[in-house]
Amino acid sequence: MAQLTREEREIVKAFEAGTLQSPPDRSAILKAHREYAAATFRKDRRVNVRISSRDLDALRKRALSEGIPYQTLISSVLHKYVEGTLRPTD
């Protein structure tokens, strides 16, 4: 199992002891987090980019092998880049 933080260990301990309780305002918290998630992935802008045919073909092939639309792949790569989580595959 992955290493847990102190807070995560406390949660697991309370769960296993049967003393874990939901916060009193659970529904409000869930609603807020759903709204955060929806806003994070809302695609509200359109961008036109010129790229080489070779790169576009390679993107389409990669997307096909991943089982996703190529535009989704491009969006995902850009998102990972701006978040700093894009990693080379070597």
N, C-alpha and C positions, 0 to 999 in steps of 0.2 A: 504494500500500500504506500502511496505517496506520503511524504512528510506533511503533517498537519500543523497548522498554527495553534497557538494556545486556545484561541477562541473556538476553532474547529474541534479541538479535543474536548473542550467543555460541552459543546453541542452534542457530540457523539456520546459522551458520558451521560448527559441528561436524557438522551434518547434511549440508551440502553437501560437506564434506571427507571424509565417510564415517567419521568418528571418533566419532560420537554413540553412547553406550552406555547401556543400561538400568541402573538401580541394582540391586545384588545382591538386595535384598529387594523387588523389584518386585511380586510377588504380594501381599505383606502390605500394601504401600502402596495398591494397587488395592482390596483388600478394605476397608481403612479408609475410603477415599474413597467407596466404594459405600454403606457404612453411614452415613456423614455425609449423603450425598445422600438416602437413604431416610428418615432421621430428619428432615431438613429439610422434606420434603413430606408427612410422615405426618399425616393428618387424624384427630386423636384426640379432638376435641371437637365437640359439636353446639351451635349457637346459634340461638335463635329471635328474629327481629327483625320488628317491625311497620313496614311502609313503605306509602306510598300506592299505590293501584292504578295511578295514572298512572306512577309511577316503576317499578313492577314491569313494567308493559307496555313501557316504554321499555327496561328491562334485557333483557327477553325478545327484543325486536326487535333490539337491538344484538348479543346473543348469537347469534341466528339468522343475522345478516349475517356474523358472525365464524366461524360454523360450529361453535360450542361450546355445551354446555348452559349455561343462564343461571346455575345455581348455581356452576359453574366460573368463569364471568365474575365473579360477585360475590366469590368467594374470591380470585381473581387481583387484583381492584381493591383489596381490603382488604390483601392481602399487599404489593402495591406501595406502598400508603399507609404502612403501618407500617415498611417498609424505606426510605422516603423517596425512592422512585424513580417515584412517580406523577407523570406530566406531563400538563398540559392539551393538548388536541388542537387548539385554536383553530379 
